[in-house]
């Protein structure tokens, strides 16, 4: 049974989330009225909480102007095309917010670790991704990138819960079974990806995501601080810098990123 303290914390989390979601509604209205193009990338290991965070972001927004993109594995035709090509067609037009649940950074993560791409393709990606993103920003797209970081113990726990829950088993995949086994490989891939694609035009924001409710509310708060809009609450709570922070290379060695 839940204790009184736990119930109070849950109620407080719900109230804080609702406050932030009200600000998101204001943001969406402003984006529609001004014709902005907002592109949000949510990356992270398997079971890092990407689905849950995206669900809270879009929960009270209009589905006509907000889209979530979660692409399946590339087809044979996709593999013959320019790597970024299949993502471009999903980009926001004026007045839209688009969230990518995983993105072109698949190449720097699962494709790299599982040998789904060649070393040459991987290296080309790391060299061209910053140029590609710089072009997007230059052409008027507001690009925000988040990496959800969880500990090995938390990933093990969540993957087991996912396997045991009949309502969550659609989330499981053959890749999940190798996630913990390749933990260090994914860590190395994460570190190189962040170091080589964190730029002034498109910086990476790290979200420490072991605590789901705190990760959700703080990511939304951070997103709201990065965008200006009509009616914005200037006194709204800021994100906790111990949970959401801009990537820096020292984060790899000082324990801010899970090892």
Secondary structure, 3 states (H helix, E strand, C coil): CCCHHHHHHHHHHHHHHHHHHHHHHHHHHHHHHHCCEEEEEEEECCCCCHHHHHHHHHCCCCCCCEEEECCCCCCHHHHHCCCCHHHHCCCCCCCEEEEEECCHHHHHCHHHHCCCCCHHHHHHHHHHHHHHHHHHHHCCEEEEEEEEECCHHHHHHHHHHHHHCCCCHHHCCCCHHHHCCCHHHHHHHHHHHHHHHCCCCCCEEEEECCCHHHHHHHHHHHHHHCCCCCCCCCCCCCCCCCCEEECCCHHHHCCCCCC
